[in-house]
Amino acid sequence: MSHTGLGELLAMNLVVPIRSSSGEPVDPGRVPLEGMRHGTDAQGRFLPAYTSADLFHDFGPPGSDAIELEARDLFARAELGGDRVVIDPAAPGELEVPPAVIPFLAAGIDPTSPEAMRARRPFGQLPPLEVPTDVPEPFGTELWAALSELAQVDRAWLLRAGSGWTVGIGLVENAGLSAFDEVRNRLHAVASEHLGGRRSLAVTDLRAPAVREAYETVSGPWFSRQPDRPKGILGRLFRGR
C-alpha cells in the first residue's frame, strides 16, 4: 500500500493477527485487545495490522489466524489500551502510526484535515470541543433514551467536535472494557439512524484523566444517571407482587 495520508486508513478494513491458529472462523467483536497478537521491536510492544489479506499472508505471523476490523475500531481499541500501531509491519510499505494521531483516527477524523489542523489544542491531542447551540431531534431524544438504558453509563458529555459530534462516556465504577464496547456500539447505531452515519458521532471513553478533563472543562455532563429513589411504604408492602 502507498500511504498518501493517514486519513485514507479510515475507509479501510484491516487484517489483524489473533492469538489463535485453529483455522476456525472467529467473531471479531468477541476478540479482546489481549486476544490480538502483538509484535515487538526496539521501541517495545506494538499492535500489527495489515491492509490486505495478501500482505498478512506474506508478512504476518506464520500460522496465525486473523480477523478483519474497521480501522476506526482498531484505533479505538489501541487508544483505550495505550498500544502503538504499526501498519503492514515488515512489508515494504510499513508505517508506524504516530501515537499523537491515534485519538484523531479513533474518533474517525483525518488527522491531516483542516478541522484537525485548526484544533485549538496541540496537534495530536483532542480536536476542539464546543457546547452545541442545539441538539437535533430525534437524535437527542434517542441518544438520551439509549444512555438511560445502558446501566454501565454514569454520566455523558455531548459536545461538538470540529464538524461532527462527540459523546464522552463516564462509566460506573469497576466497569470492564467490554462495558464501553457495548455503549459505543449502541450509540453508533443511534448515530447511523439519526445522523446519517456512525462516523458522525465519536464515542470516547473518559477513564483516562487527561481526556476526561478535556470534556469537563468545556461543560457539565449532558446526561447524569439519577439514583434510584428510596421505596415508600407502599413500595415495600407490594414488593415482589
C-alpha positions as CSV (number, residue, x, y, z in Angstrom):
1,M,0.0,0.0,0.0
2,S,1.2,3.5,-0.8
3,H,0.4,5.7,2.2
4,T,-0.6,9.0,0.8
5,G,-2.2,10.0,4.0
6,L,-3.2,8.6,7.4
7,G,-6.8,9.6,6.8
8,E,-7.2,7.0,4.0
9,L,-6.9,4.3,6.6
10,L,-10.3,5.3,8.0
11,A,-12.0,3.9,4.9
12,M,-10.4,0.5,5.2
13,N,-10.8,-2.8,6.9
14,L,-7.6,-4.0,8.4
15,V,-6.4,-7.6,8.9
16,V,-5.3,-8.1,12.5
17,P,-3.5,-11.3,13.7
18,I,-5.0,-13.0,16.7
19,R,-3.8,-15.5,19.3
20,S,-5.3,-18.5,17.6
21,S,-4.1,-20.9,14.9
22,S,-7.1,-23.2,14.7
23,G,-8.2,-22.0,11.3
24,E,-11.8,-21.7,12.5
25,P,-13.8,-18.6,11.8
26,V,-13.8,-16.1,14.7
27,D,-16.3,-13.3,15.6
28,P,-14.2,-10.1,15.5
29,G,-16.5,-8.5,18.1
30,R,-15.6,-11.2,20.6
31,V,-11.8,-10.8,20.4
32,P,-10.5,-8.5,23.2
33,L,-7.4,-6.4,22.7
34,E,-5.3,-9.0,24.6
35,G,-6.6,-11.7,22.2
36,M,-4.8,-9.9,19.3
37,R,-1.2,-10.9,18.6
38,H,1.3,-8.2,19.4
39,G,4.8,-7.7,17.9
40,T,7.9,-6.3,19.5
41,D,10.7,-4.1,18.1
42,A,13.3,-1.8,19.5
43,Q,10.7,0.5,20.9
44,G,8.7,-2.2,22.6
45,R,5.3,-3.8,22.0
46,F,3.0,-2.9,19.1
47,L,-0.3,-3.9,17.6
48,P,0.2,-5.0,13.9
49,A,-2.4,-4.6,11.3
50,Y,-2.3,-5.4,7.5
51,T,-4.0,-3.5,4.7
52,S,-4.7,-6.7,2.7
53,A,-5.0,-10.5,3.2
54,D,-2.1,-10.9,0.8
55,L,0.2,-8.7,2.9
56,F,-0.9,-10.6,6.0
57,H,-0.1,-13.9,4.3
58,D,3.3,-12.8,3.2
59,F,4.5,-10.8,6.2
60,G,2.2,-11.8,9.1
61,P,3.0,-14.3,11.9
62,P,3.2,-17.7,10.3
63,G,0.2,-20.0,11.1
64,S,-1.7,-17.3,12.9
65,D,-5.4,-16.7,12.4
66,A,-6.7,-13.2,11.8
67,I,-9.8,-11.0,11.9
68,E,-10.9,-8.0,9.9
69,L,-11.7,-4.8,11.8
70,E,-12.8,-1.4,10.6
71,A,-9.7,0.8,11.0
72,R,-11.5,3.2,13.4
73,D,-12.5,0.3,15.6
74,L,-8.9,-0.9,15.7
75,F,-7.6,2.6,16.6
76,A,-10.3,3.0,19.3
77,R,-9.1,-0.2,20.9
78,A,-5.5,0.7,20.6
79,E,-6.2,4.1,22.2
80,L,-8.0,2.5,25.1
81,G,-5.2,0.1,25.7
82,G,-2.4,2.6,25.1
83,D,-0.9,0.5,22.3
84,R,1.3,1.5,19.4
85,V,0.0,0.6,16.0
86,V,2.2,-0.5,13.0
87,I,0.6,-0.9,9.6
88,D,2.0,-3.7,7.3
89,P,5.0,-4.5,9.6
90,A,8.0,-5.9,7.7
91,A,6.4,-5.1,4.4
92,P,7.9,-2.5,2.0
93,G,5.2,0.0,2.9
94,E,5.5,-0.4,6.7
95,L,4.1,2.5,8.5
96,E,4.1,3.2,12.3
97,V,1.1,5.4,13.2
98,P,2.3,8.3,15.4
99,P,0.8,7.9,18.8
100,A,-0.2,11.6,18.7
101,V,-2.7,11.0,15.9
102,I,-4.3,7.8,17.2
103,P,-7.0,9.8,19.1
104,F,-8.0,11.5,15.9
105,L,-8.3,8.2,14.0
106,A,-10.2,6.6,16.8
107,A,-12.7,9.5,16.6
108,G,-13.0,9.0,12.8
109,I,-11.2,12.2,12.0
110,D,-8.5,12.5,9.3
111,P,-5.6,14.0,11.3
112,T,-4.4,16.0,8.3
113,S,-7.9,17.5,7.7
114,P,-8.3,21.3,8.1
115,E,-10.6,20.7,11.1
116,A,-7.9,18.7,12.9
117,M,-5.1,21.1,11.8
118,R,-7.1,24.0,13.2
119,A,-7.5,22.3,16.6
120,R,-7.0,24.7,19.5
121,R,-5.1,22.1,21.4
122,P,-1.6,21.0,20.3
123,F,-1.6,18.7,17.3
124,G,-2.2,15.1,18.3
125,Q,-4.4,15.8,21.2
126,L,-8.2,16.1,21.2
127,P,-10.0,18.1,18.4
128,P,-11.6,21.3,19.6
129,L,-14.7,20.6,21.8
130,E,-17.6,23.0,22.0
131,V,-21.0,23.2,23.6
132,P,-23.7,22.8,20.9
133,T,-26.2,25.6,20.5
134,D,-28.9,22.9,20.0
135,V,-29.2,19.2,19.6
136,P,-31.2,17.9,16.6
137,E,-34.2,15.8,17.1
138,P,-35.0,12.9,17.2
139,F,-31.2,12.3,17.7
140,G,-31.2,14.0,21.1
141,T,-34.2,12.1,22.5
142,E,-33.0,8.8,21.2
143,L,-29.4,9.3,22.5
144,W,-30.8,10.1,25.9
145,A,-33.0,7.0,25.9
146,A,-30.1,4.8,24.9
147,L,-27.9,6.2,27.7
148,S,-30.7,5.7,30.2
149,E,-30.9,2.0,29.2
150,L,-27.2,1.4,29.5
151,A,-26.7,0.7,33.2
152,Q,-22.9,1.0,32.9
153,V,-23.1,4.7,32.0
154,D,-22.9,7.1,34.9
155,R,-22.5,10.4,33.1
156,A,-22.1,11.5,29.5
157,W,-21.0,14.8,27.8
158,L,-22.5,15.6,24.4
159,L,-20.3,18.2,22.5
160,R,-19.4,19.3,19.1
161,A,-16.0,18.1,17.8
162,G,-15.0,20.0,14.7
163,S,-17.8,19.4,12.2
164,G,-19.1,16.4,14.0
165,W,-20.4,15.2,17.3
166,T,-18.7,13.5,20.3
167,V,-20.1,11.9,23.4
168,G,-17.8,11.4,26.3
169,I,-18.7,8.4,28.4
170,G,-18.2,8.3,32.2
171,L,-18.7,4.7,33.2
172,V,-19.8,3.4,36.6
173,E,-17.1,2.3,39.0
174,N,-15.4,-1.1,38.2
175,A,-16.9,-1.2,34.6
176,G,-14.9,-3.5,32.4
177,L,-13.6,-2.9,28.8
178,S,-16.5,-4.8,27.3
179,A,-18.9,-2.4,29.0
180,F,-17.6,0.5,26.9
181,D,-17.7,-1.6,23.7
182,E,-21.4,-2.1,24.3
183,V,-22.0,1.6,24.8
184,R,-20.1,2.6,21.7
185,N,-21.9,0.0,19.5
186,R,-25.3,1.2,20.8
187,L,-24.6,4.9,20.4
188,H,-23.2,4.3,16.9
189,A,-26.4,2.6,16.0
190,V,-28.3,5.7,17.1
191,A,-26.0,7.9,15.0
192,S,-26.4,5.7,12.0
193,E,-30.1,6.1,12.2
194,H,-30.4,9.8,13.1
195,L,-27.2,11.5,11.9
196,G,-26.7,9.7,8.6
197,G,-23.7,7.5,9.7
198,R,-21.8,6.3,12.7
199,R,-18.8,8.4,11.8
200,S,-20.8,11.5,12.6
201,L,-20.5,10.6,16.3
202,A,-17.3,9.9,18.1
203,V,-17.8,7.9,21.3
204,T,-15.0,8.4,23.8
205,D,-14.1,6.6,27.0
206,L,-13.3,9.1,29.7
207,R,-11.5,6.8,32.0
208,A,-8.2,8.5,31.1
209,P,-7.9,11.5,33.4
210,A,-6.5,13.9,30.7
211,V,-9.3,13.0,28.3
212,R,-12.0,13.4,31.0
213,E,-10.6,16.8,32.0
214,A,-10.8,18.0,28.4
215,Y,-14.6,17.3,28.4
216,E,-15.2,18.6,31.9
217,T,-13.5,21.9,31.2
218,V,-15.9,22.6,28.4
219,S,-19.2,21.9,30.2
220,G,-21.0,19.9,32.8
221,P,-22.4,16.5,31.8
222,W,-25.3,16.4,29.3
223,F,-26.6,13.2,30.9
224,S,-26.4,12.1,34.5
225,R,-27.9,8.8,35.9
226,Q,-30.3,9.6,38.6
227,P,-30.0,7.4,41.7
228,D,-32.9,5.1,42.5
229,R,-35.4,6.7,44.7
230,P,-36.0,5.0,48.1
231,K,-39.1,3.0,48.1
232,G,-42.0,4.3,50.2
233,I,-44.1,2.2,52.5
234,L,-46.4,1.0,49.6
235,G,-43.3,0.0,47.6
236,R,-42.1,-2.1,50.5
237,L,-45.5,-3.6,51.1
238,F,-46.1,-4.6,47.5
239,R,-42.5,-5.6,46.6
240,G,-42.5,-8.8,44.6
241,R,-46.1,-8.7,43.6
